[in-house]
């Protein structure tokens, strides 16, 4: 078994769509970034490449690459899934937390879970997504940005089912 941890944060910015877990969340601001700036997917990808010992996502998907401008992070997650399979690993389980004071994310969590599970080709029951606030503290609490944390455990392909 291998374990990886991921973290990402992006500032909120006007005139951008808010995409979290591959889901459009209605809100007056989105996240600033080169891609769609999906902090949840970015944290998940970092956890997976970390567990594989492959550095971080900036190494694989640099923000200096014009081909990645505005790209859906689900496309990048699919590429990370390919890396995972090429090395003979699969998801055992994934647990992630999005930190945002607003908007309320609970109504969107089931769809986020399904999209991530589908992209990683793993059962949805192996994926857990949570949302929390910081009770008004820090940059997330002030509504300046959104953060996400993820931890993943991997198992060799064919080594039982989760």
C-alpha angles and dihedrals in degrees: 000000000000130000129204135184127208136187133179138170134185132181120246113249133186121245095031130108115244108235119180124170088354091301126118107234114197107239135133092248137039134198123282115234147111095264123031084297093230099175093191095055091042092054090048092050092048090051091052097046088045092054088049091051091240100130117242137318093261087067092054100033108027118193087228091069108100090201089068096053109127093353119156110255088221087069089053091046088054089055090050088051088055089053089050093052093044089058092048099250135122136187115279092177140331128205121186138174127201115205114207133138090208147051104040104242104188094098090056099045097089092055091045089052092050094048093049092046092049093049092048091044091231132124114275090233087068091060123075123184124184134180127207141164132227093231090249095308126129130355093315091049091051090052094246096124150342127246134194136196127196137182123190135187119204131199130192114270108265095021096123130289127282 
